[in-house]
């Protein structure tokens, strides 16, 4: 099972390894307190789900799940003999002042039931140099896990780049996080000026913003389509993240201040014309 609105490939990946995806949407994904639907997760596990794909930090909402949530999820997984696969690829990109804790660090139970997956690709823009890694707190349980699906997915150059990023480039990462935090502040001002009826929550992590544009009914279920057609601004379509994304769009704020300002100015013009 997985927690939409969430990164688009999750459901296809679950199908790729021969399982059926079960959606348990986040609670309040468009508000100030996005959180796991623990009761919904428990029902899914009771109905036969045996793995939870956790997006932590969450893409696109940017929420970092709290310790209490993670411990409760771990307890549910243990009770139903399930596994939690925690996608932590965005963890290096927490906003200044935000503390990230891996699912595996939440409790002893979490270490027993969990796998954490990460990479340098998001934080250091190394997506083309393939190298992800999996961390287990319970190697005895996961010994012999089938690896055929990963064949050809890691390159030697990617492994070298990953090591260089996490060992020698942390000062650069601090500068990047500060620049992203500055862009979050800028986006807040630009939304107030150009799209005052839009709603969003400042992300705890990531370089994306989950924009609730339902205050502009003329933009329809897929505002990104209209912004692209009429404003030449490319956003990620909200419905691609699940049915919960209707009326939403995901914006990448990892760009120059000038580009971000131009994008929001154009989006504001489009929204004004379609009221």
C-alpha positions, 0 to 999 in steps of 0.5 A: 500500500502507498499514501497518495497524493504521492510520487507518480511511479509508486503504484506502477512500481508495486505492480512491476514486482507482482503486487497490487497497489492499495491507496491509503491517502494522507489525511489533510494533504492540502492543509497544515497538518498532512499525516498518515491515515493510521486507521486506514493503514491498519484496515489495509493491513488487516485486509491482507496488505503486507508492505507499506511504501512510505514517502518520507519526506513526502513528495509532493506535500513536503511533510516530514512525518513525526516520530509518533507517526513513525512509531505507530506505523512500525507497531502496525507493521509488526502486528500484521507481519508487514514490511515498511519500505521508507523512500528517504531520497529527499532527506538531505533537503530538509529546510533549515531548522527542520530535523529529519529522522529516518523511519529506521531510527524511530524505534526498535520495532521500526528497525525490525520491520523497515527498509530505508531507501535513499540516493544522492540524486535529488540533493546533488542533481545526480539522477543520471548517474544511477546509484541508490542504496538500501539500509536495513536494521534487520539484515537477517529478515531481509537476507535473500531478498530478490534483486533481479528488479535492480539489474542494470540500475546502478552504475560505477560512475554513479557509485563514485559520485554518490560517495563524493556527494555525501563525503566531500560536498556537505558544505555545498549542500548547506548552501543549497538548502539555504538557497531553497529556503530563500526561494520558499520565502519568495514563493510565499510572497509571489503567491500572495501577490499573483495567486492570492486564492491559492493555498499551500503549506511551506514544505519541511523538505524537498524543493517542490510546492504542492499548490491547491488551486481549487480557489480558481475553479476556471483552472479545472481539475488539472491547472498545470495543463492550462498554465502550460497552454496559456502561460508556457509554464510547466508544472507537474499535473496534480491528478498524476499524483492520484485522484486527491490531486484534482485542482492541484499542481506541483511546482519545482522551486529549485530555480533562479529567483528571476525564473520563479518570479516570471513563472508566478507572474504568468500563472497569475495572468492565466488564473485571472483570465479564467475566473 
